[in-house]
Amino acid sequence: MNIGLMSLSGHKIYGPKGVGALYIRRRTRIKVEPQINRGGRERRIRSGTVPTPLVVGFRAACELAMKEMEYDDQRIKALQERLLNGISSKIDGVVINRSVERRYAGNLNLSFAYVEAINTFQFHESLENRHLLTLSLKRLPLHSHIDF
């Protein structure tokens, strides 16, 4: 994988809160500055004492996540397909806003024809002529999409 920077949070993979990991590729063009300038561990980016029990819990969570990753992926894909089929069978004009082949199964972004979302004012003061721009560079009206 061609990754320059990657952050991982323990609680996102059923590990303990308050611990994670930061991967920085060697010779990356992005300069990372420490938040606290004492100690100078890990290429002078991290300081302080390592919370050993949290790190051990994070490692166990990483090992479990790797072991269960394929099973979890298939399970989440099946649940997403079930949700999409259930919605599509009951509502006309449902559109998937992301790539059907290349998308994370844990997120489903749909638009509904002829339906305006409630509380869209929370996202923008004025929705006139405003759109979301997805990674595929398609414009999505803010008035009619929802994330699951």
Residue, then its C-alpha position, 0 to 999 in steps of 0.5 A: m500500500n502506498i500510505g504516507l500517514m495513517s492513524l489508528s484508534g484503539h476504540k475503533i477496533y474494539g480496543p481500549k480508549g486512549v491509545g492508538a498508533l501513528y504510521i509515518r512513512r520514512r522520507t514523507r514530504i509531510k512534516v509532522e510536529p510533536q504536540i509536546n516537546r519533551g522526551g523525544r521518543e519515536r523520531r522526536i514525535r512522541s513524548g511521555t510515558v507509554p500506557t502499557p496496559l492500553v498498548v497491550g489491549f490495543r495490540a490484542a485488538c489489532e490481532l483480533a481485528m486481523k484474524e476476524m477482518e475477512y469474516d467481518d467484511q463479508r458480514i457487513k457487506a451482507l448487512q449493507e446489501r440487506l439494508l439496501n434491498g429492503i429500502s429499494s424494495k419499498i421506496d422508488g427513486v433510490v440512488i447509491n451515491r458512491s461507487v458500487e464496486r469500490r466502497y466501504a461496506g460500513n457506509l451507505n450514502l443514498s439519495f431519494a428522488y423527490v424527498e427533501a431532508i429534514n434539518t438540512f439547515q444544520f449543515h449550511e446556513s443557506l442550501e441554495n446552489r450548494h452541493l456535496l462533491t464526492l470523491s468521484l466528483k459527482r455533485l449531490p444535492l444536500h436536500s436529498h441524501i442520507d448516510f447509513 
